[in-house]
Amino acid sequence: MSENPVFDRIRREVNENDVVVFMKGTPVFPQCGFSNAVVQVLTYLNVPFKGVNVLEDEEIRQGIKEFSDWPTIPQLYVKGEFVGGCDIVREMFEQGELRDYLTEKGIAAEAAAE
């Protein structure tokens, strides 16, 4: 028996999806600007990802903060590894580090043709 069933649910999402964003809202309808920014970056890079709407489940909303020891949402996970929140994702993207990181993890990341 697990000591924390919420952590088990989070761990399952993180392990079963190559790229997952715990966010407010959905990828189609983000409900905060920070979640929207992460969605826009991943969409721009053509990275398929799963969005987990923390607004639908208070246990997940609080649990993800404890799971990652990170106080804010959204949170990006790649191949089971916590990457960071909006500011980190945005900074990595602007410096070209996010595409390299995703590629190293085996995730195709190419900017959409303009």
MOPAC internal coordinates of N, CA, C and O (Angstrom, degrees):
PM7 1SCF
backbone

  N    0.0000 0     0.00 0     0.00 0    0    0    0
  C    1.4541 1     0.00 0     0.00 0    1    0    0
  C    1.5296 1   109.15 1     0.00 0    2    1    0
  O    1.2310 1   121.13 1   -44.62 1    3    2    1
  N    1.3193 1   115.44 1   135.38 1    3    2    1
  C    1.4591 1   120.47 1  -179.47 1    5    3    2
  C    1.5255 1   110.63 1   -75.91 1    6    5    3
  O    1.2310 1   121.62 1   -27.63 1    7    6    5
  N    1.3154 1   114.51 1   152.37 1    7    6    5
  C    1.4583 1   118.36 1   177.31 1    9    7    6
  C    1.5299 1   111.71 1   -81.33 1   10    9    7
  O    1.2310 1   119.69 1   161.38 1   11   10    9
  N    1.3321 1   118.19 1   -18.62 1   11   10    9
  C    1.4569 1   120.71 1  -179.80 1   13   11   10
  C    1.5378 1   110.26 1  -144.94 1   14   13   11
  O    1.2310 1   120.07 1   -79.37 1   15   14   13
  N    1.3349 1   117.47 1   100.63 1   15   14   13
  C    1.4636 1   119.97 1  -178.33 1   17   15   14
  C    1.5264 1   113.87 1   -62.99 1   18   17   15
  O    1.2310 1   119.79 1   151.03 1   19   18   17
  N    1.3324 1   118.00 1   -28.97 1   19   18   17
  C    1.4680 1   120.39 1   177.49 1   21   19   18
  C    1.5267 1   109.52 1   -66.71 1   22   21   19
  O    1.2310 1   120.43 1   136.76 1   23   22   21
  N    1.3254 1   116.78 1   -43.24 1   23   22   21
  C    1.4686 1   120.10 1   177.25 1   25   23   22
  C    1.5252 1   110.18 1   -61.00 1   26   25   23
  O    1.2310 1   120.11 1   142.68 1   27   26   25
  N    1.3325 1   117.40 1   -37.32 1   27   26   25
  C    1.4654 1   120.50 1   177.90 1   29   27   26
  C    1.5246 1   110.83 1   -61.60 1   30   29   27
  O    1.2310 1   120.49 1   137.46 1   31   30   29
  N    1.3311 1   116.67 1   -42.54 1   31   30   29
  C    1.4675 1   120.40 1   178.46 1   33   31   30
  C    1.5246 1   110.89 1   -64.49 1   34   33   31
  O    1.2310 1   120.64 1   136.57 1   35   34   33
  N    1.3183 1   116.38 1   -43.43 1   35   34   33
  C    1.4703 1   120.63 1   179.13 1   37   35   34
  C    1.5292 1   109.48 1   -64.05 1   38   37   35
  O    1.2310 1   120.73 1   132.83 1   39   38   37
  N    1.3172 1   116.22 1   -47.17 1   39   38   37
  C    1.4765 1   121.18 1  -179.33 1   41   39   38
  C    1.5286 1   110.38 1   -58.23 1   42   41   39
  O    1.2310 1   120.38 1   139.89 1   43   42   41
  N    1.3282 1   116.88 1   -40.11 1   43   42   41
  C    1.4638 1   120.81 1   179.36 1   45   43   42
  C    1.5347 1   110.08 1   -62.70 1   46   45   43
  O    1.2310 1   119.86 1   134.29 1   47   46   45
  N    1.3351 1   117.87 1   -45.71 1   47   46   45
  C    1.4727 1   120.86 1   178.20 1   49   47   46
  C    1.5308 1   111.01 1   -60.00 1   50   49   47
  O    1.2310 1   121.03 1   135.14 1   51   50   49
  N    1.3148 1   115.63 1   -44.86 1   51   50   49
  C    1.4642 1   121.39 1  -176.92 1   53   51   50
  C    1.5361 1   111.04 1   -66.81 1   54   53   51
  O    1.2310 1   120.73 1   142.48 1   55   54   53
  N    1.3210 1   116.20 1   -37.52 1   55   54   53
  C    1.4651 1   119.99 1  -177.44 1   57   55   54
  C    1.5240 1   113.42 1   -82.02 1   58   57   55
  O    1.2310 1   119.99 1   152.85 1   59   58   57
  N    1.3301 1   117.62 1   -27.15 1   59   58   57
  C    1.4676 1   120.55 1  -176.11 1   61   59   58
  C    1.5225 1   113.05 1   -90.74 1   62   61   59
  O    1.2310 1   119.66 1   170.07 1   63   62   61
  N    1.3238 1   118.25 1    -9.93 1   63   62   61
  C    1.4659 1   122.05 1  -178.68 1   65   63   62
  C    1.5223 1   109.30 1  -125.50 1   66   65   63
  O    1.2310 1   120.57 1   -50.80 1   67   66   65
  N    1.3260 1   116.53 1   129.20 1   67   66   65
  C    1.4645 1   119.90 1  -179.61 1   69   67   66
  C    1.5218 1   111.95 1   -59.79 1   70   69   67
  O    1.2310 1   120.72 1   138.63 1   71   70   69
  N    1.3245 1   116.23 1   -41.37 1   71   70   69
  C    1.4638 1   121.28 1  -179.93 1   73   71   70
  C    1.5254 1   107.22 1  -132.80 1   74   73   71
  O    1.2310 1   120.86 1   -56.81 1   75   74   73
  N    1.3203 1   115.95 1   123.19 1   75   74   73
  C    1.4612 1   120.44 1   179.98 1   77   75   74
  C    1.5242 1   109.35 1  -137.30 1   78   77   75
  O    1.2310 1   121.45 1   -40.32 1   79   78   77
  N    1.3413 1   114.83 1   139.68 1   79   78   77
  C    1.4572 1   121.21 1   178.07 1   81   79   78
  C    1.5267 1   107.54 1  -120.66 1   82   81   79
  O    1.2310 1   120.91 1   -60.23 1   83   82   81
  N    1.3100 1   115.86 1   119.77 1   83   82   81
  C    1.4602 1   121.20 1   170.07 1   85   83   82
  C    1.5173 1   104.74 1   -84.45 1   86   85   83
  O    1.2310 1   120.96 1   -62.51 1   87   86   85
  N    1.3319 1   115.77 1   117.49 1   87   86   85
  C    1.4544 1   119.97 1  -167.78 1   89   87   86
  C    1.5221 1   111.33 1  -144.46 1   90   89   87
  O    1.2310 1   121.33 1   -12.23 1   91   90   89
  N    1.3207 1   115.06 1   167.77 1   91   90   89
  C    1.4582 1   121.27 1   172.40 1   93   91   90
  C    1.5236 1   106.81 1   -92.52 1   94   93   91
  O    1.2310 1   121.17 1   -65.01 1   95   94   93
  N    1.3229 1   115.37 1   114.99 1   95   94   93
  C    1.4486 1   120.60 1  -176.08 1   97   95   94
  C    1.5151 1   110.70 1    96.79 1   98   97   95
  O    1.2310 1   121.65 1    18.68 1   99   98   97
  N    1.3215 1   114.46 1  -161.32 1   99   98   97
  C    1.4601 1   121.50 1  -178.50 1  101   99   98
  C    1.5267 1   109.24 1  -121.36 1  102  101   99
  O    1.2310 1   120.03 1   -14.90 1  103  102  101
  N    1.3400 1   117.56 1   165.10 1  103  102  101
  C    1.4689 1   118.67 1   177.12 1  105  103  102
  C    1.5307 1   112.61 1   -57.34 1  106  105  103
  O    1.2310 1   120.07 1   147.25 1  107  106  105
  N    1.3318 1   117.47 1   -32.75 1  107  106  105
  C    1.4607 1   120.83 1   179.21 1  109  107  106
  C    1.5257 1   111.35 1   -78.35 1  110  109  107
  O    1.2310 1   120.72 1   149.15 1  111  110  109
  N    1.3421 1   116.23 1   -30.85 1  111  110  109
  C    1.4622 1   120.63 1  -176.81 1  113  111  110
  C    1.5359 1   109.94 1  -139.15 1  114  113  111
  O    1.2310 1   120.51 1  -106.59 1  115  114  113
  N    1.3534 1   116.64 1    73.41 1  115  114  113
  C    1.4595 1   119.18 1   176.65 1  117  115  114
  C    1.5229 1   109.72 1   -62.45 1  118  117  115
  O    1.2310 1   120.55 1   -36.90 1  119  118  117
  N    1.3283 1   116.55 1   143.10 1  119  118  117
  C    1.4561 1   119.73 1  -176.81 1  121  119  118
  C    1.5202 1   113.57 1  -112.98 1  122  121  119
  O    1.2310 1   120.52 1  -161.01 1  123  122  121
  N    1.3220 1   116.61 1    18.99 1  123  122  121
  C    1.4654 1   120.48 1   167.92 1  125  123  122
  C    1.5202 1   107.64 1  -153.77 1  126  125  123
  O    1.2310 1   121.00 1   -24.67 1  127  126  125
  N    1.3050 1   115.70 1   155.33 1  127  126  125
  C    1.4612 1   120.58 1  -176.88 1  129  127  126
  C    1.5166 1   113.76 1   -63.29 1  130  129  127
  O    1.2310 1   120.38 1   145.70 1  131  130  129
  N    1.3260 1   116.89 1   -34.30 1  131  130  129
  C    1.4662 1   120.29 1  -179.62 1  133  131  130
  C    1.5240 1   110.73 1   -69.16 1  134  133  131
  O    1.2310 1   120.66 1   136.04 1  135  134  133
  N    1.3377 1   116.34 1   -43.96 1  135  134  133
  C    1.4659 1   119.85 1   176.02 1  137  135  134
  C    1.5222 1   109.97 1   -62.17 1  138  137  135
  O    1.2310 1   120.39 1   138.24 1  139  138  137
  N    1.3153 1   116.86 1   -41.76 1  139  138  137
  C    1.4598 1   121.33 1   178.62 1  141  139  138
  C    1.5286 1   111.08 1   -60.05 1  142  141  139
  O    1.2310 1   120.09 1   138.78 1  143  142  141
  N    1.3233 1   117.43 1   -41.22 1  143  142  141
  C    1.4682 1   120.69 1  -178.98 1  145  143  142
  C    1.5343 1   110.76 1   -61.78 1  146  145  143
  O    1.2310 1   120.27 1   137.04 1  147  146  145
  N    1.3253 1   117.08 1   -42.96 1  147  146  145
  C    1.4715 1   120.22 1   179.82 1  149  147  146
  C    1.5276 1   109.89 1   -66.41 1  150  149  147
  O    1.2310 1   120.36 1   136.83 1  151  150  149
  N    1.3295 1   116.92 1   -43.17 1  151  150  149
  C    1.4700 1   120.95 1   176.99 1  153  151  150
  C    1.5291 1   109.92 1   -58.36 1  154  153  151
  O    1.2310 1   120.17 1   135.61 1  155  154  153
  N    1.3253 1   117.27 1   -44.39 1  155  154  153
  C    1.4647 1   120.94 1  -178.66 1  157  155  154
  C    1.5312 1   111.95 1   -62.82 1  158  157  155
  O    1.2310 1   120.43 1   139.26 1  159  158  157
  N    1.3227 1   116.78 1   -40.74 1  159  158  157
  C    1.4703 1   120.45 1   178.67 1  161  159  158
  C    1.5243 1   110.14 1   -63.46 1  162  161  159
  O    1.2310 1   120.09 1   130.03 1  163  162  161
  N    1.3211 1   117.43 1   -49.97 1  163  162  161
  C    1.4639 1   120.53 1  -178.73 1  165  163  162
  C    1.5234 1   111.52 1   -64.62 1  166  165  163
  O    1.2310 1   120.58 1   141.77 1  167  166  165
  N    1.3227 1   116.51 1   -38.23 1  167  166  165
  C    1.4619 1   120.56 1   178.05 1  169  167  166
  C    1.5243 1   110.34 1   -65.81 1  170  169  167
  O    1.2310 1   120.32 1   137.22 1  171  170  169
  N    1.3152 1   116.99 1   -42.78 1  171  170  169
  C    1.4657 1   121.46 1   178.34 1  173  171  170
  C    1.5294 1   110.98 1   -58.98 1  174  173  171
  O    1.2310 1   120.94 1   142.14 1  175  174  173
  N    1.3386 1   115.81 1   -37.86 1  175  174  173
  C    1.4663 1   120.59 1  -179.54 1  177  175  174
  C    1.5334 1   112.66 1   -84.82 1  178  177  175
  O    1.2310 1   120.46 1  -177.17 1  179  178  177
  N    1.3367 1   116.73 1     2.83 1  179  178  177
  C    1.4653 1   121.82 1  -179.48 1  181  179  178
  C    1.5204 1   112.59 1    58.18 1  182  181  179
  O    1.2310 1   120.65 1  -141.19 1  183  182  181
  N    1.3162 1   116.36 1    38.81 1  183  182  181
  C    1.4572 1   121.96 1  -179.70 1  185  183  182
  C    1.5300 1   108.72 1   -96.03 1  186  185  183
  O    1.2310 1   120.08 1   -62.14 1  187  186  185
  N    1.3328 1   117.46 1   117.86 1  187  186  185
  C    1.4600 1   118.69 1   174.48 1  189  187  186
  C    1.5292 1   109.57 1   -69.70 1  190  189  187
  O    1.2310 1   120.72 1   -42.53 1  191  190  189
  N    1.3252 1   116.22 1   137.47 1  191  190  189
  C    1.4602 1   119.22 1  -178.97 1  193  191  190
  C    1.5120 1   109.88 1  -151.35 1  194  193  191
  O    1.2310 1   121.47 1   -18.97 1  195  194  193
  N    1.3189 1   114.79 1   161.03 1  195  194  193
  C    1.4545 1   120.93 1   174.90 1  197  195  194
  C    1.5171 1   108.05 1  -104.33 1  198  197  195
  O    1.2310 1   120.86 1   -46.49 1  199  198  197
  N    1.3136 1   115.96 1   133.51 1  199  198  197
  C    1.4537 1   121.54 1   173.81 1  201  199  198
  C    1.5156 1   109.51 1  -101.16 1  202  201  199
  O    1.2310 1   120.51 1   -46.43 1  203  202  201
  N    1.3197 1   116.63 1   133.57 1  203  202  201
  C    1.4562 1   122.06 1   174.79 1  205  203  202
  C    1.5237 1   107.00 1  -111.54 1  206  205  203
  O    1.2310 1   120.69 1   -64.33 1  207  206  205
  N    1.3155 1   116.28 1   115.67 1  207  206  205
  C    1.4565 1   122.24 1  -176.31 1  209  207  206
  C    1.5264 1   109.63 1   -80.88 1  210  209  207
  O    1.2310 1   120.72 1   -74.95 1  211  210  209
  N    1.3302 1   116.24 1   105.05 1  211  210  209
  C    1.4678 1   120.65 1  -178.62 1  213  211  210
  C    1.5271 1   111.90 1   -71.56 1  214  213  211
  O    1.2310 1   120.12 1   163.94 1  215  214  213
  N    1.3245 1   117.37 1   -16.06 1  215  214  213
  C    1.4676 1   119.82 1   179.30 1  217  215  214
  C    1.5263 1   111.73 1   -71.73 1  218  217  215
  O    1.2310 1   120.59 1   161.77 1  219  218  217
  N    1.3273 1   116.47 1   -18.23 1  219  218  217
  C    1.4640 1   120.84 1   179.86 1  221  219  218
  C    1.5223 1   112.91 1   -85.68 1  222  221  219
  O    1.2310 1   120.02 1   168.43 1  223  222  221
  N    1.3288 1   117.58 1   -11.57 1  223  222  221
  C    1.4592 1   119.87 1  -174.25 1  225  223  222
  C    1.5293 1   109.77 1  -149.63 1  226  225  223
  O    1.2310 1   120.76 1   -75.75 1  227  226  225
  N    1.3205 1   116.15 1   104.25 1  227  226  225
  C    1.4627 1   121.48 1  -177.56 1  229  227  226
  C    1.5252 1   112.06 1   -61.01 1  230  229  227
  O    1.2310 1   120.06 1   145.88 1  231  230  229
  N    1.3386 1   117.49 1   -34.12 1  231  230  229
  C    1.4696 1   119.97 1   178.82 1  233  231  230
  C    1.5288 1   110.89 1   -63.62 1  234  233  231
  O    1.2310 1   120.77 1   137.31 1  235  234  233
  N    1.3199 1   116.14 1   -42.69 1  235  234  233
  C    1.4698 1   120.01 1   177.41 1  237  235  234
  C    1.5224 1   109.85 1   -67.75 1  238  237  235
  O    1.2310 1   120.46 1   138.88 1  239  238  237
  N    1.3190 1   116.73 1   -41.12 1  239  238  237
  C    1.4737 1   120.93 1  -178.60 1  241  239  238
  C    1.5282 1   111.11 1   -57.46 1  242  241  239
  O    1.2310 1   120.20 1   135.12 1  243  242  241
  N    1.3204 1   117.22 1   -44.88 1  243  242  241
  C    1.4597 1   120.36 1   178.69 1  245  243  242
  C    1.5302 1   111.50 1   -80.93 1  246  245  243
  O    1.2310 1   121.04 1   141.26 1  247  246  245
  N    1.3261 1   115.62 1   -38.74 1  247  246  245
  C    1.4641 1   120.54 1  -176.42 1  249  247  246
  C    1.5108 1   114.16 1   -62.97 1  250  249  247
  O    1.2310 1   120.37 1   143.69 1  251  250  249
  N    1.3424 1   116.90 1   -36.31 1  251  250  249
  C    1.4621 1   119.15 1  -178.34 1  253  251  250
  C    1.5199 1   110.99 1   -65.29 1  254  253  251
  O    1.2310 1   120.20 1   147.81 1  255  254  253
  N    1.3155 1   117.23 1   -32.19 1  255  254  253
  C    1.4642 1   120.99 1   178.87 1  257  255  254
  C    1.5234 1   110.83 1   -67.27 1  258  257  255
  O    1.2310 1   120.78 1   141.39 1  259  258  257
  N    1.3187 1   116.11 1   -38.61 1  259  258  257
  C    1.4681 1   120.68 1   177.61 1  261  259  258
  C    1.5241 1   110.70 1   -74.61 1  262  261  259
  O    1.2310 1   120.45 1   140.20 1  263  262  261
  N    1.3250 1   116.74 1   -39.80 1  263  262  261
  C    1.4649 1   122.41 1  -178.39 1  265  263  262
  C    1.5214 1   111.19 1   -57.42 1  266  265  263
  O    1.2310 1   121.10 1   135.09 1  267  266  265
  N    1.3373 1   115.49 1   -44.91 1  267  266  265
  C    1.4664 1   120.83 1  -176.07 1  269  267  266
  C    1.5276 1   112.75 1   -94.15 1  270  269  267
  O    1.2310 1   120.76 1   167.33 1  271  270  269
  N    1.3261 1   116.15 1   -12.67 1  271  270  269
  C    1.4583 1   121.66 1  -171.60 1  273  271  270
  C    1.5334 1   109.89 1    57.99 1  274  273  271
  O    1.2310 1   121.42 1  -140.52 1  275  274  273
  N    1.3318 1   114.90 1    39.48 1  275  274  273
  C    1.4614 1   122.98 1   179.88 1  277  275  274
  C    1.5263 1   106.67 1  -128.01 1  278  277  275
  O    1.2310 1   119.09 1   -52.76 1  279  278  277
  N    1.3313 1   119.35 1   127.24 1  279  278  277
  C    1.4616 1   120.93 1  -168.00 1  281  279  278
  C    1.5289 1   116.73 1   -80.31 1  282  281  279
  O    1.2310 1   119.79 1   169.01 1  283  282  281
  N    1.3210 1   118.02 1   -10.99 1  283  282  281
  C    1.4626 1   119.07 1  -172.20 1  285  283  282
  C    1.5207 1   112.63 1  -120.70 1  286  285  283
  O    1.2310 1   121.85 1   -16.62 1  287  286  285
  N    1.3136 1   114.07 1   163.38 1  287  286  285
  C    1.4550 1   124.04 1   175.59 1  289  287  286
  C    1.5170 1   105.62 1  -123.65 1  290  289  287
  O    1.2310 1   119.24 1   -41.85 1  291  290  289
  N    1.3202 1   119.06 1   138.15 1  291  290  289
  C    1.4605 1   130.00 1    16.59 1  293  291  290
  C    1.5231 1   113.23 1   -82.81 1  294  293  291
  O    1.2310 1   122.15 1   -14.30 1  295  294  293
  N    1.3314 1   113.49 1   165.70 1  295  294  293
  C    1.4564 1   121.73 1   175.25 1  297  295  294
  C    1.5184 1   108.40 1  -134.88 1  298  297  295
  O    1.2310 1   120.87 1   -49.84 1  299  298  297
  N    1.3287 1   115.94 1   130.16 1  299  298  297
  C    1.4565 1   122.43 1  -179.47 1  301  299  298
  C    1.5250 1   110.27 1  -104.10 1  302  301  299
  O    1.2310 1   121.46 1   -48.55 1  303  302  301
  N    1.3314 1   114.82 1   131.45 1  303  302  301
  C    1.4605 1   122.42 1   175.06 1  305  303  302
  C    1.5244 1   108.21 1  -122.04 1  306  305  303
  O    1.2310 1   120.89 1   -43.59 1  307  306  305
  N    1.3334 1   115.91 1   136.41 1  307  306  305
  C    1.4573 1   121.99 1   177.09 1  309  307  306
  C    1.5226 1   108.03 1  -128.77 1  310  309  307
  O    1.2310 1   121.16 1   -56.70 1  311  310  309
  N    1.3241 1   115.38 1   123.30 1  311  310  309
  C    1.4704 1   121.92 1   179.43 1  313  311  310
  C    1.5257 1   111.09 1    49.80 1  314  313  311
  O    1.2310 1   120.91 1  -135.41 1  315  314  313
  N    1.3183 1   115.87 1    44.59 1  315  314  313
  C    1.4536 1   121.84 1   175.98 1  317  315  314
  C    1.5176 1   115.54 1    81.87 1  318  317  315
  O    1.2310 1   120.26 1  -179.84 1  319  318  317
  N    1.3167 1   117.10 1     0.16 1  319  318  317
  C    1.4605 1   121.25 1  -175.33 1  321  319  318
  C    1.5311 1   110.67 1  -110.91 1  322  321  319
  O    1.2310 1   120.71 1   -47.38 1  323  322  321
  N    1.3228 1   116.24 1   132.62 1  323  322  321
  C    1.4605 1   121.16 1   176.66 1  325  323  322
  C    1.5228 1   109.29 1   -70.93 1  326  325  323
  O    1.2310 1   120.89 1   -54.02 1  327  326  325
  N    1.3239 1   115.90 1   125.98 1  327  326  325
  C    1.4620 1   121.26 1   179.57 1  329  327  326
  C    1.5194 1   110.26 1   -95.75 1  330  329  327
  O    1.2310 1   120.33 1   129.98 1  331  330  329
  N    1.3311 1   116.97 1   -50.02 1  331  330  329
  C    1.4573 1   120.40 1   179.49 1  333  331  330
  C    1.5059 1   111.67 1   155.87 1  334  333  331
  O    1.2310 1   121.85 1     8.51 1  335  334  333
  N    1.3227 1   114.06 1  -171.49 1  335  334  333
  C    1.4538 1   121.86 1   178.57 1  337  335  334
  C    1.5090 1   110.83 1   -97.04 1  338  337  335
  O    1.2310 1   121.08 1    14.79 1  339  338  337
  N    1.3083 1   115.53 1  -165.21 1  339  338  337
  C    1.4570 1   122.14 1  -174.39 1  341  339  338
  C    1.5283 1   112.89 1   -57.27 1  342  341  339
  O    1.2310 1   119.96 1   131.12 1  343  342  341
  N    1.3115 1   117.68 1   -48.88 1  343  342  341
  C    1.4639 1   120.12 1  -176.67 1  345  343  342
  C    1.5282 1   111.75 1   -61.15 1  346  345  343
  O    1.2310 1   120.68 1   137.14 1  347  346  345
  N    1.3203 1   116.31 1   -42.86 1  347  346  345
  C    1.4687 1   120.20 1  -179.94 1  349  347  346
  C    1.5234 1   110.41 1   -66.76 1  350  349  347
  O    1.2310 1   120.34 1   134.97 1  351  350  349
  N    1.3295 1   116.96 1   -45.03 1  351  350  349
  C    1.4641 1   120.59 1   179.60 1  353  351  350
  C    1.5223 1   110.07 1   -61.17 1  354  353  351
  O    1.2310 1   120.53 1   134.17 1  355  354  353
  N    1.3280 1   116.59 1   -45.83 1  355  354  353
  C    1.4734 1   120.58 1  -179.21 1  357  355  354
  C    1.5296 1   110.48 1   -62.28 1  358  357  355
  O    1.2310 1   120.46 1   135.17 1  359  358  357
  N    1.3306 1   116.73 1   -44.83 1  359  358  357
  C    1.4648 1   120.22 1  -179.84 1  361  359  358
  C    1.5297 1   111.50 1   -64.22 1  362  361  359
  O    1.2310 1   120.48 1   135.86 1  363  362  361
  N    1.3282 1   116.70 1   -44.14 1  363  362  361
  C    1.4704 1   120.01 1   177.72 1  365  363  362
  C    1.5245 1   110.47 1   -60.54 1  366  365  363
  O    1.2310 1   120.35 1   138.74 1  367  366  365
  N    1.3309 1   116.93 1   -41.26 1  367  366  365
  C    1.4596 1   121.31 1   179.74 1  369  367  366
  C    1.5231 1   110.63 1   -63.49 1  370  369  367
  O    1.2310 1   120.40 1   131.36 1  371  370  369
  N    1.3334 1   116.83 1   -48.64 1  371  370  369
  C    1.4631 1   121.18 1  -177.20 1  373  371  370
  C    1.5212 1   112.18 1   -62.78 1  374  373  371
  O    1.2310 1   120.23 1   149.30 1  375  374  373
  N    1.3311 1   117.16 1   -30.70 1  375  374  373
  C    1.4646 1   120.75 1  -179.70 1  377  375  374
  C    1.5275 1   112.72 1   -91.89 1  378  377  375
  O    1.2310 1   120.23 1  -177.85 1  379  378  377
  N    1.3376 1   117.17 1     2.15 1  379  378  377
  C    1.4553 1   121.09 1   179.66 1  381  379  378
  C    1.5224 1   113.50 1    79.06 1  382  381  379
  O    1.2310 1   120.25 1  -175.54 1  383  382  381
  N    1.3221 1   117.13 1     4.46 1  383  382  381
  C    1.4675 1   120.74 1  -176.75 1  385  383  382
  C    1.5230 1   112.54 1   -78.09 1  386  385  383
  O    1.2310 1   120.14 1   150.14 1  387  386  385
  N    1.3212 1   117.35 1   -29.86 1  387  386  385
  C    1.4628 1   119.71 1  -176.26 1  389  387  386
  C    1.5262 1   110.77 1   -66.34 1  390  389  387
  O    1.2310 1   120.14 1   134.69 1  391  390  389
  N    1.3105 1   117.34 1   -45.31 1  391  390  389
  C    1.4766 1   120.51 1   178.55 1  393  391  390
  C    1.5183 1   109.95 1   -59.54 1  394  393  391
  O    1.2310 1   120.18 1   135.42 1  395  394  393
  N    1.3285 1   117.25 1   -44.58 1  395  394  393
  C    1.4640 1   120.65 1   178.65 1  397  395  394
  C    1.5180 1   111.31 1   -62.25 1  398  397  395
  O    1.2310 1   120.54 1   136.08 1  399  398  397
  N    1.3284 1   116.58 1   -43.92 1  399  398  397
  C    1.4686 1   121.48 1   179.34 1  401  399  398
  C    1.5245 1   110.77 1   -60.17 1  402  401  399
  O    1.2310 1   120.71 1   131.85 1  403  402  401
  N    1.3300 1   116.25 1   -48.15 1  403  402  401
  C    1.4618 1   120.32 1   179.77 1  405  403  402
  C    1.5205 1   111.22 1   -60.83 1  406  405  403
  O    1.2310 1   120.55 1   136.29 1  407  406  405
  N    1.3221 1   116.55 1   -43.71 1  407  406  405
  C    1.4605 1   121.38 1   179.64 1  409  407  406
  C    1.5292 1   110.87 1   -61.61 1  410  409  407
  O    1.2310 1   120.56 1   136.92 1  411  410  409
  N    1.3367 1   116.53 1   -43.08 1  411  410  409
  C    1.4697 1   120.50 1   177.70 1  413  411  410
  C    1.5224 1   111.66 1   -60.50 1  414  413  411
  O    1.2310 1   120.54 1   148.98 1  415  414  413
  N    1.3126 1   116.58 1   -31.02 1  415  414  413
  C    1.4663 1   122.26 1  -179.47 1  417  415  414
  C    1.5406 1   111.38 1   -85.71 1  418  417  415
  O    1.2310 1   120.20 1   179.70 1  419  418  417
  N    1.3279 1   117.22 1    -0.30 1  419  418  417
  C    1.4541 1   120.77 1   178.58 1  421  419  418
  C    1.5207 1   114.41 1    86.05 1  422  421  419
  O    1.2310 1   120.64 1  -161.00 1  423  422  421
  N    1.3281 1   116.38 1    19.00 1  423  422  421
  C    1.4579 1   121.82 1   178.98 1  425  423  422
  C    1.5171 1   108.36 1  -104.76 1  426  425  423
  O    1.2310 1   120.38 1   -58.08 1  427  426  425
  N    1.3305 1   116.87 1   121.92 1  427  426  425
  C    1.4658 1   120.59 1   178.37 1  429  427  426
  C    1.5199 1   108.91 1   -66.60 1  430  429  427
  O    1.2310 1   120.80 1   -52.08 1  431  430  429
  N    1.3315 1   116.07 1   127.92 1  431  430  429
  C    1.4606 1   121.10 1  -179.06 1  433  431  430
  C    1.5214 1   108.35 1  -140.62 1  434  433  431
  O    1.2310 1   120.71 1   -77.21 1  435  434  433
  N    1.3071 1   116.25 1   102.79 1  435  434  433
  C    1.4533 1   121.80 1   179.15 1  437  435  434
  C    1.5097 1   109.78 1  -131.04 1  438  437  435
  O    1.2310 1   120.68 1   -47.34 1  439  438  437
  N    1.2859 1   116.31 1   132.66 1  439  438  437
  C    1.4701 1   120.81 1   179.93 1  441  439  438
  C    1.5153 1   109.59 1   -61.43 1  442  441  439
  O    1.2310 1   121.00 1   -37.53 1  443  442  441
  N    1.3050 1   115.69 1   142.47 1  443  442  441
  C    1.4626 1   121.25 1   177.31 1  445  443  442
  C    1.5187 1   109.50 1   -64.03 1  446  445  443
  O    1.2310 1   121.13 1   -34.57 1  447  446  445
  N    1.3186 1   115.45 1   145.43 1  447  446  445
  C    1.4666 1   119.98 1   177.43 1  449  447  446
  C    1.5144 1   108.73 1   -65.51 1  450  449  447
  O    1.2310 1   121.34 1   -40.50 1  451  450  449
  N    1.3203 1   115.05 1   139.50 1  451  450  449
  C    1.4744 1   118.69 1  -177.06 1  453  451  450
  C    1.5092 1   110.54 1  -104.12 1  454  453  451
  O    1.2310 1   120.10 1   180.00 1  455  454  453

